[in-house]
Amino acid sequence: MTERSSHDAEQERVVVRDRRRIDPLTGEVRVPEADAAAQVADPGPGLSVEEGLDIAPDSVDDKLAHLSAQLDERIADLQRVSAEYANYRKRVDRDRDAVAVAARAQLVGQLLPVLDDLDRARAHGDLTGVFKAVADKLVATLKQVELEPFGVEGEPFDPSVHEAVAHTISSEVSGPTVSAVMRQGYRIGERVLRPAIVEVSDRDTSAEAPQLPDPVGGMSGFADTGSQTAGERDQNEQRS
């Protein structure tokens, strides 16, 4: 009796299928499952599954070539942008360094008269004690900002960094040479804050010149002989 009741219950089970074309939850049009399966399984007479899915085998190579060309173009654009950015960074760094050097030069330029006073005090022996300690600390601090003095006796004369105010001749030099420094020059890096005031010595070439006979003296000798001959001629004329 029990087995029959369960068998009857299985036969009487009701299956409800929702065949509405509009989905009540999303509001979209439904595609029947049978139609979707038929479209995938049988895309149509003379059409393959790939063609039914809008993937033509004949156009795969063309699409790959097109995608490869686009990839090469994007890579070239990326390389160009990278090069432009690298040049931009170099230009910004160079401009930043130039601004920093200009700022240091403006500040240090106002301290150059103080350094001149320290050099004069050192030359006269007045730079001693606490005053010397403060002066040495100031010079060390200025060296940290790349301040460099130049202008030393014996170095070749360079008109771009030296200002000549005196000139001498010497046989001990082979060319224009700084023989005395009246005021040191200073620079920061390649930027010259002020030139060095110096005395320049040139090589004495007079001793190397060959001794030539004096043409004037020679001519004067001939003139004297000629005049003496003329005088003798006058005396002979008077006697006759």
ABEGO torsion letter per residue (X at the ends): XAAAAAAAAAAABBBBBBABABBAAAGBBBBBAAAAAAAAABAEBGBBAAAAAGBBAAAAAAAAAAAAAAAAAAAAAAAAAAAAAAAAAAAAAAAAAAAAAAAAAAAAAAAAAAAAAAAAAAAAGABBEAAAAAAAAAAAAAAAAGBBBBGBBGBBBBAAABBBABBBBBAABABBBBABBABBBBBBEABBABBBBBBBBBBBAAAABBBBBBAAAAAAAAAAAAAAAAAAAAAAAAAX
